[in-house]
Amino acid sequence: MAKKWTRAELQQFIKENNITDMASIEDAFATQFKQLVQMVLEEEMNAKLGYEKYDVKNKESESSRNGHTKKTVKSRYGQFNIEIPRDTEGEFEPVAVKKHERSLSPRLENMIISMYSKGMSTRDIDAHVKDIYGLDVSAEMVSGITDKVLPVAREWQNRPLEPLYPVLYLDGMVFNVTQDAQVVKKTVYVVFAINVEGKKEVLGIWIGEAESAKFWMKVLVDLKNRGVKDILIASVDGLKGFSEAIGAVFPKTEVQKCIVHQVRTSTRFVNYKDLKQFCADMKEIYAAPNEKAGLAALDKFAGKWEKKYVYAVKSWKENWPVLAPFYRYPEGIRRIIYTTNPIEGFNRRIRKVTKTKGGFPSDESLMKLIYLIVMDASRKWTLPVRDWGSIIGQLRIYFGERLDPYLQG
């Protein structure tokens, strides 16, 4: 418990340190803090050797004090010099100021990591820290501090996963990354899930050369190796070969192509003057109450637009096996599977943070930032998705024998 100063002690402290304003208060505490750190280091050496300085008669160790090494460290009270005690055998490793450590403030490091995860540039971080703590923060220092999350990120990436996830969303984003002195396009593959408790969860982040069904196969195999035995429904974008990749690893998983992606693809080359009516007619397809009505709406849509926009109609017909599954389900399930909106919302968060960065110097740098964004977002995912109680009840009707063994109670 911290000692409470008496009024007399406080008055004496103010007088001795000539305190007149906030700056002089900070200077006084900086001096006190430096002295405290130095005292702790000396006490650590006493404990290591088993006797206090000059108390040679109680010496039991073969090692002795061997001077000090000067070291400049940064703290919340500013930058100052301390002297690290040495012993003759070179075995002394202080705990208060660890070897190679240049900062005495975990809070400062955590603040820098937090600012970095929100997309602040090194220049902005430097200015912010200088305003608050009076410290200069170089790009190298920011990189060194944030690199500390990489081992944690790797451990998170390899963590065991749940055996079953009711819904999985798969998507990728492209970034510029320097590789072999050249800037290349790299795809960040993100797997976003809703677990049996109805809570959002990012299962992992993978970085590859370009989005492809082959790489997604690798991602899905990794999920399986980490403990995933079954996925009920996978909501995906329009990547060719996606369904085959999922079927090869999780053959029971039902694949639902994102309707929003299909609409975007269909309207890509539609003339502006036709766009409003084209979209209204297309909506009749995916707003239909069942697959039979949806097919009837598709026939009507094709009869009206196929000659003018053959590609759009052809796309709906060819993709129908992966567009139609959502018709089989009631509104609750439909709402969470017919679009990849949950992962797209998360991806918008990533783009918001990364939009100020023209590129990344390495895969590790990109992985580090995406991981920090995931951790920042995850703190808010404490509640199930809306109406999850009803949705999980509906899922049990369709997937009971696969789902029930993983439900508690």
Order of alpha helices (4+ residues) and beta strands (2+ residues): alpha-alpha-beta-beta-alpha-alpha-alpha-alpha-beta-beta-beta-alpha-beta-alpha-beta-alpha-alpha-alpha-alpha-alpha-alpha-alpha-alpha-alpha
